[in-house]
Each structure stands twice: as structure tokens, then as C-alpha cells.
């Protein structure tokens, strides 16, 4: 049974935008709950929403890595939203990896600053390790995605070059 609203999620880019929207919503609400709700409700809401965001982030990163390994055409959420192309040149896809590192740094900074304001002093070191671990795992997965995309592009160019050389060699033999 195909449902129209579910079939919209068949495209990886659409699913990625939807997951990113959920992450933004959960993270923004975590920060707002942590800063503006007092007592245990604010603390529990902050931790729960921050954990939801982290879980979505890691799960989506792994999903993206699998999609890239399968030869997907996805170029990142910014390119999906702005309908832009890839900036892949020779070597590692530094633009995509740089954007990911900037995003990880910004989210990590906000999460740590909010954690320092919201959490009791004895729990802050645990939050630092947890948030830092998520940041490192995400950066590693992002590096692997960028490396895989660069490798695939290199392989594609090599195959094209070999086919061009084979075609020109065949033309010399016939001529």
C-alpha cells in the first residue's frame, strides 16, 4: 500500500531534510527548556531533548554514511535545501567536511554552554564528555563520508580516463 505522504520520504534528500528539521526543533527546544524552565522539569526536559538530538544526529550520520557507500547522489542538507551543486575537486571534499565541522562546533558550543548553565556542578563533567563524544563521532563519520565521496569521484574520473584512452587506442589501431 503506497501512501502519498509516506512516498515523499522515498528520496534520501527529503528524509535528510526532515531529520535535520527534527534535530533543529529538538535542539532549540532543549536550549529553551534548559534556560527558561526552572527546577526538575527544566533539567529533565533539557537532558531528554538534548539526548534526542544527539541520537538523531548520530543515527542520521550513520545513515548518510551508508547512503554514500551505496553510491547515493546526496550532497548534504545545505545543497539539498539550496539546490546547489557539489564543490568536489581533487582530493577530499573539504567544503562539505568544513561545513560539517563548523556545524558540529557551533552545536557543541551551544550545548556545552547551556549545560554549564542548567546542570548541577557535579553533572557538568559528564555532560562535557557526552557532548564531546557525540561531536567526535559525528566529525569522524563526516570525514568518512567526505572521504568516500572523494574516492568515488576519483574512481569515476579514472574510469572515464581509461575508457577515453581505450577509445583513442582503438581509433589508432583501426586508422
C-alpha positions as CSV (number, residue, x, y, z in Angstrom):
1,X,0.0,0.0,0.0
2,X,1.5,3.3,-1.1
3,X,0.5,6.4,0.8
4,X,1.2,9.7,-0.8
5,X,2.6,11.4,2.3
6,X,4.9,8.4,3.0
7,X,6.1,8.1,-0.6
8,X,7.5,11.7,-0.2
9,X,10.2,10.1,2.1
10,X,11.5,7.7,-0.6
11,X,14.1,10.2,-1.6
12,X,17.1,10.3,0.7
13,X,17.4,14.1,0.4
14,X,13.8,14.6,1.6
15,X,14.4,12.3,4.5
16,X,17.5,14.1,5.4
17,X,15.8,17.5,5.4
18,X,13.0,16.0,7.6
19,X,15.5,14.5,10.1
20,X,17.5,17.8,10.2
21,X,14.3,19.7,10.9
22,X,13.6,17.3,13.8
23,X,17.1,17.8,15.1
24,X,16.8,21.6,14.9
25,X,13.4,21.5,16.6
26,X,14.6,19.2,19.4
27,X,17.8,21.1,20.0
28,X,16.2,24.5,20.0
29,X,13.6,23.3,22.5
30,X,16.3,21.7,24.6
31,X,18.1,25.1,24.9
32,X,14.8,26.9,25.5
33,X,13.7,24.4,28.2
34,X,17.1,24.4,29.9
35,X,17.3,28.2,30.1
36,X,13.6,29.1,30.7
37,X,12.1,26.2,32.6
38,X,13.1,26.0,36.3
39,X,13.5,23.1,38.6
40,X,13.5,19.4,37.7
41,X,11.1,19.9,34.8
42,X,13.6,22.2,33.0
43,X,16.5,19.9,33.8
44,X,14.8,16.7,32.7
45,X,13.4,18.4,29.6
46,X,16.8,19.8,28.7
47,X,18.6,16.4,29.1
48,X,15.9,14.5,27.3
49,X,15.7,16.8,24.3
50,X,19.5,17.0,24.1
51,X,19.7,13.2,24.1
52,X,17.0,13.0,21.4
53,X,19.0,15.5,19.3
54,X,22.2,13.5,19.8
55,X,20.6,10.3,18.9
56,X,19.1,11.7,15.8
57,X,22.4,13.2,14.8
58,X,24.4,10.0,15.2
59,X,21.7,7.9,13.6
60,X,21.4,10.2,10.6
61,X,25.2,10.4,10.2
62,X,25.5,6.7,10.1
63,X,22.5,6.6,7.6
64,X,24.3,9.2,5.5
65,X,27.5,7.1,5.5
66,X,25.6,4.1,4.3
67,X,23.8,6.1,1.6
68,X,27.2,7.5,0.4
69,X,28.7,4.0,0.4
70,X,25.8,2.7,-1.7
71,X,26.6,5.3,-4.4
72,X,23.9,7.9,-3.5
73,X,23.7,11.3,-5.1
74,X,23.1,13.2,-1.9
75,X,25.4,16.2,-1.4
76,X,24.4,17.4,2.1
77,X,21.5,19.2,3.6
78,X,22.6,22.7,2.6
79,X,22.9,21.6,-1.0
80,X,19.5,19.9,-0.7
81,X,17.9,23.0,0.7
82,X,19.6,25.5,-1.6
83,X,19.6,23.1,-4.6
84,X,23.3,23.7,-5.1
85,X,25.9,21.5,-6.7
86,X,28.9,19.9,-5.2
87,X,32.2,21.6,-4.8
88,X,34.2,18.4,-5.2
89,X,37.6,19.0,-6.7
90,X,40.8,17.0,-6.5
91,X,41.2,15.4,-3.1
92,X,39.0,15.4,0.0
93,X,35.6,17.2,-0.3
94,X,36.8,20.0,2.1
95,X,33.8,22.3,1.6
96,X,31.4,19.7,2.8
97,X,33.6,18.5,5.6
98,X,34.3,22.1,6.7
99,X,30.6,22.9,6.8
100,X,30.1,19.8,9.0
101,X,32.9,20.7,11.3
102,X,31.6,24.3,11.7
103,X,28.1,22.9,12.4
104,X,29.5,20.4,15.0
105,X,31.5,23.2,16.7
106,X,28.5,25.5,16.9
107,X,26.1,22.9,18.2
108,X,28.7,21.6,20.7
109,X,29.4,25.1,21.9
110,X,25.8,25.9,22.5
111,X,25.2,22.5,24.1
112,X,28.1,22.9,26.5
113,X,27.3,26.5,27.4
114,X,23.7,25.6,28.1
115,X,24.8,22.5,30.0
116,X,27.0,24.6,32.2
117,X,24.1,26.9,33.0
118,X,21.5,24.3,33.5
119,X,23.1,21.2,35.0
120,X,24.4,21.0,38.6
121,X,28.2,21.2,39.0
122,X,28.7,17.5,39.7
123,X,27.0,16.5,36.4
124,X,28.7,19.1,34.1
125,X,31.8,16.9,33.6
126,X,29.6,14.1,32.5
127,X,27.8,16.4,30.0
128,X,31.1,17.6,28.7
129,X,32.3,14.0,28.0
130,X,28.9,13.1,26.5
131,X,28.6,16.1,24.2
132,X,32.2,15.9,23.2
133,X,31.8,12.2,22.4
134,X,28.9,12.9,20.1
135,X,30.9,15.7,18.4
136,X,33.9,13.4,17.8
137,X,31.7,10.6,16.5
138,X,29.9,13.0,14.1
139,X,33.2,14.5,12.9
140,X,34.6,11.1,12.2
141,X,31.6,9.9,10.3
142,X,31.6,13.2,8.4
143,X,35.2,12.7,7.5
144,X,34.4,9.2,6.3
145,X,31.5,10.5,4.2
146,X,33.7,13.2,2.6
147,X,36.5,10.7,2.0
148,X,34.1,8.2,0.5
149,X,32.6,10.8,-1.8
150,X,36.1,11.9,-2.9
151,X,37.2,8.3,-3.5
152,X,34.1,7.7,-5.6
153,X,34.7,10.8,-7.7
154,X,38.3,9.8,-8.2
155,X,37.2,6.3,-9.3
156,X,34.7,7.8,-11.7
157,X,37.4,10.1,-13.3
158,X,39.8,7.2,-13.6
159,X,37.3,5.0,-15.3
160,X,36.4,7.8,-17.7
161,X,40.1,8.4,-18.4
162,X,40.7,4.7,-19.1
163,X,37.7,4.5,-21.4
164,X,38.9,7.6,-23.3
165,X,42.3,6.0,-23.7
166,X,40.8,2.7,-24.8
167,X,38.7,4.6,-27.4
168,X,41.6,6.6,-28.7
169,X,43.8,3.4,-28.8
170,X,41.1,1.6,-30.8
171,X,40.9,4.5,-33.2
172,X,44.7,4.4,-33.8
173,X,44.6,0.6,-34.5
174,X,41.6,1.0,-36.9
175,X,43.2,4.0,-38.6
